Amino acid sequence: MTSSSTFVLVHGAWHYGSLWEPVAEHLRAAGHTVHTPTVAGFGEGASMDASHADGAASIVEYIRERDLDDFVLLGHSFGGTIACKVAEVMPERIRRLVFHSAFVLEDGNSINDELPPAYLGVFEANTVDGGIYVPWELWREVFVNDGDEETARAAFDLLCPTPVRMLADKLDLKRFHALIAEGALRCSYLNCTDDTALPPGPYAWHPRFSSRLGLHRLVQMPGSHEVMFTAPAALAAKSVEAGRD
């Protein structure tokens, strides 16, 4: 990677673009250009009718409007599925894809298809008017298990609902997996070793999702699923490592 690079950071479920700011500040301080778009369906006043296709299209539009090229596209968690669909549309613009504790779905699957079954009941019980809210207990115990309660609570108070369809829509990813098979996409997987948002074992992030990227760079760091809140400087440094040439 050159000394000055462009990052497009795609947030996960219950998040929106400006929540990347602590990480973005460290990247900018190191000389990088950083974009933190909000996926359609997330943030204040967003429609809970938004589909996954709507979300992916909003990031494609953001990139095209700003004529971004030769950038590192980093997707966190749910954001990995958005990154996959963006890569299908404009693989030639992306320097490298970075999946940060992110879903890399099998063709035809939804996120719900690849979640532990117990999560589906939790989400159903916490759905209001088409939006899923993450319950505090789940957030505290498995999403921010490396932070103190004050940090976890402050982050929790910033979260937004996730449209049900974002997790339920089944995705045609034939082109993405073909691009991987052809070696047309350079990929990295950034794995947080203390991340229990998906439990250790057969549902763990790595190597389940990383193994679907073919030849890729694996970068690891300590921390939970939400190191963007608990260790933003370390996440910024590891994002540079994952995104370098």
Phi and psi in degrees as a GROMACS rama.xvg file:
@    title "Ramachandran Plot"
@    xaxis  label "Phi"
@    yaxis  label "Psi"
@TYPE xy
-70.1482  169.676  THR-2
-66.226  -25.4614  SER-3
-126.624  116.83  SER-4
-129.049  166.7  SER-5
-109.519  129.011  THR-6
-113.644  137.074  PHE-7
-114.862  113.622  VAL-8
-101.309  121.344  LEU-9
-107.964  121.436  VAL-10
-74.9616  169.542  HIS-11
-96.9436  -172.675  GLY-12
-61.082  146.139  ALA-13
71.3276  3.38827  TRP-14
-113.615  175.327  HIS-15
-151.431  171.539  TYR-16
-56.2803  -42.9602  GLY-17
-69.2233  -13.0643  SER-18
-69.4583  -13.4743  LEU-19
-76.1417  -8.31565  TRP-20
-54.5208  -42.6114  GLU-21
-58.089  -37.7367  PRO-22
-72.2297  -44.7254  VAL-23
-58.9752  -37.4682  ALA-24
-59.4913  -41.8216  GLU-25
-69.8844  -38.0713  HIS-26
-65.6092  -42.9189  LEU-27
-65.7591  -37.1771  ARG-28
-63.4829  -26.078  ALA-29
-88.1866  3.29288  ALA-30
100.247  7.2341  GLY-31
-93.6663  155.137  HIS-32
-93.9021  134.68  THR-33
-131.243  132.692  VAL-34
-117.158  136.268  HIS-35
-130.465  68.4073  THR-36
-67.9455  156.135  PRO-37
-99.4826  128.559  THR-38
-68.4551  136.258  VAL-39
-53.8364  134.326  ALA-40
103.602  -5.23526  GLY-41
-123.609  157.087  PHE-42
91.5915  176.829  GLY-43
-60.3407  128.71  GLU-44
75.9447  8.59806  GLY-45
-70.7538  150.675  ALA-46
-79.6821  129.531  SER-47
-80.6313  3.05154  MET-48
-89.7568  -1.91147  ASP-49
-64.2286  136.577  ALA-50
-94.2909  170.11  SER-51
-61.9  -39.0495  HIS-52
-61.0682  -38.6024  ALA-53
-60.6974  -43.4811  ASP-54
-63.5844  -46.2452  GLY-55
-64.1277  -41.7776  ALA-56
-62.2465  -33.7747  ALA-57
-66.5607  -33.3186  SER-58
-77.7693  -37.7872  ILE-59
-58.5511  -44.9268  VAL-60
-62.5874  -42.9554  GLU-61
-57.4944  -45.0319  TYR-62
-66.9248  -43.2106  ILE-63
-67.691  -40.3545  ARG-64
-61.1668  -32.2342  GLU-65
-99.4402  2.61063  ARG-66
51.0423  46.2653  ASP-67
-76.2892  143.246  LEU-68
-150.763  155.682  ASP-69
54.4954  48.8681  ASP-70
-115.848  159.845  PHE-71
-90.9851  121.733  VAL-72
-103.022  111.687  LEU-73
-110.929  125.133  LEU-74
-114.865  129.275  GLY-75
-101.181  125.524  HIS-76
57.6729  -119.776  SER-77
-51.8098  -34.3431  PHE-78
-58.7805  -21.0996  GLY-79
-62.5206  -34.8375  GLY-80
-71.4259  -32.5341  THR-81
-67.2858  -43.7565  ILE-82
-58.972  -39.8814  ALA-83
-59.8946  -45.3763  CYS-84
-70.3484  -35.9144  LYS-85
-63.956  -41.5877  VAL-86
-63.1162  -32.0166  ALA-87
-63.2968  -34.8322  GLU-88
-82.1099  -38.5907  VAL-89
-140.023  56.7722  MET-90
-60.9817  -29.799  PRO-91
-70.225  -17.5882  GLU-92
-88.3421  -16.5059  ARG-93
-95.3049  120.99  ILE-94
-69.4844  -47.295  ARG-95
-157.061  142.772  ARG-96
-94.5859  132.296  LEU-97
-120.939  122.246  VAL-98
-103.376  109.642  PHE-99
-101.088  104.865  HIS-100
43.145  54.9524  SER-101
-122.943  154.434  ALA-102
-75.6925  133.132  PHE-103
-124.008  95.4135  VAL-104
-77.9541  152.604  LEU-105
-72.431  149.04  GLU-106
-53.7312  131.324  ASP-107
89.0086  -5.74104  GLY-108
-93.6715  157.343  ASN-109
-101.571  169.756  SER-110
-60.5975  -41.46  ILE-111
-57.377  -33.6206  ASN-112
-64.9389  -21.9144  ASP-113
-114.364  14.6015  GLU-114
-94.506  154.005  LEU-115
-56.9024  135.798  PRO-116
-53.3973  -33.4288  PRO-117
-61.9901  -29.857  ALA-118
-64.1239  -34.1044  TYR-119
-62.5255  -39.4487  LEU-120
-67.1711  -39.4312  GLY-121
-62.6142  -44.4796  VAL-122
-66.9204  -41.1275  PHE-123
-61.1726  -39.7611  GLU-124
-71.6668  -15.5281  ALA-125
-118.766  30.854  ASN-126
-103.525  129.177  THR-127
-133.006  121.769  VAL-128
51.3893  43.9572  ASP-129
82.9942  1.69906  GLY-130
-116.763  134.234  GLY-131
-93.7106  130.309  ILE-132
-106.832  136.424  TYR-133
-81.2872  127.845  VAL-134
-72.6522  148.084  PRO-135
-54.5647  -45.0763  TRP-136
-59.4418  -42.8742  GLU-137
-66.163  -45.4114  LEU-138
-56.5856  -47.6207  TRP-139
-68.8246  -42.0965  ARG-140
-80.5573  -36.8086  GLU-141
-122.449  -17.6669  VAL-142
-92.4803  -38.743  PHE-143
-123.231  47.4996  VAL-144
-72.1273  -8.19846  ASN-145
-103.696  4.20931  ASP-146
-114.108  162.325  GLY-147
-76.9155  168.685  ASP-148
-64.1906  -35.9387  GLU-149
-61.962  -44.9399  GLU-150
-63.5598  -44.8187  THR-151
-62.7265  -41.9478  ALA-152
-68.9759  -41.1072  ARG-153
-62.3667  -40.8776  ALA-154
-69.4966  -41.6091  ALA-155
-58.1446  -38.5192  PHE-156
-68.9441  -12.8198  ASP-157
-94.3304  -10.8281  LEU-158
-70.9078  157.801  LEU-159
-124.625  163.778  CYS-160
-69.9428  158.151  PRO-161
-111.151  127.313  THR-162
-57.6874  134.894  PRO-163
-51.8233  -40.511  VAL-164
-63.9814  -28.1784  ARG-165
-60.5713  -34.1474  MET-166
-93.9712  -19.723  LEU-167
-96.1254  -24.5021  ALA-168
-65.1098  130.705  ASP-169
-84.4051  135.598  LYS-170
-108.565  130.083  LEU-171
-80.4657  108.684  ASP-172
-119.018  24.8917  LEU-173
-59.2966  -43.6477  LYS-174
-65.856  -42.1236  ARG-175
-58.4634  -49.1514  PHE-176
-67.9246  -29.3775  HIS-177
-67.178  -41.8578  ALA-178
-61.6637  -39.1857  LEU-179
-62.9973  -46.8642  ILE-180
-62.6105  -33.2698  ALA-181
-80.5655  -9.30935  GLU-182
73.4681  24.1323  GLY-183
-85.0666  -9.32763  ALA-184
-124.818  130.542  LEU-185
-91.4414  128.404  ARG-186
-129.132  150.563  CYS-187
-131.057  151.075  SER-188
-119.74  122.044  TYR-189
-103.393  106.771  LEU-190
-107.366  128.615  ASN-191
-93.786  120.298  CYS-192
-72.256  -15.4977  THR-193
-106.827  14.5271  ASP-194
-78.1388  112.719  ASP-195
-114.118  16.616  THR-196
-59.4549  -35.1425  ALA-197
-110.318  126.533  LEU-198
-66.9881  150.819  PRO-199
-55.993  149.221  PRO-200
113.237  -149.063  GLY-201
-65.6903  -20.1619  PRO-202
-95.427  0.522542  TYR-203
-62.5853  151.49  ALA-204
-57.1644  -52.274  TRP-205
-116.592  131.582  HIS-206
-96.3402  11.0188  PRO-207
-58.1872  -53.3032  ARG-208
-84.6526  -37.3627  PHE-209
-61.244  -33.0106  SER-210
-67.8413  -13.7365  SER-211
-87.5205  3.55425  ARG-212
-99.6871  6.22033  LEU-213
63.5542  -142.019  GLY-214
-68.3895  121.553  LEU-215
-151.232  167.088  HIS-216
-97.0421  128.331  ARG-217
-101.958  124.186  LEU-218
-121.945  133.496  VAL-219
-125.526  153.113  GLN-220
-150.973  154.551  MET-221
-71.51  158.172  PRO-222
126.851  171.3  GLY-223
-90.3804  -172.611  SER-224
-64.9395  -23.5337  HIS-225
-113.26  45.0127  GLU-226
-65.5811  -14.2569  VAL-227
-59.9138  -27.0062  MET-228
-97.0783  -36.3489  PHE-229
-92.484  -23.9208  THR-230
-150.151  61.4136  ALA-231
-63.4706  -36.2223  PRO-232
-65.3547  -43.6986  ALA-233
-64.9862  -39.5214  ALA-234
-65.0998  -40.2316  LEU-235
-60.639  -45.2485  ALA-236
-63.3115  -41.2822  ALA-237
-71.6773  -29.3197  LYS-238
-66.4846  -38.2879  SER-239
-64.4278  -43.8422  VAL-240
-61.4283  -42.3622  GLU-241
-69.4093  -31.1283  ALA-242
-93.8464  -4.51192  GLY-243
-66.4295  159.999  ARG-244
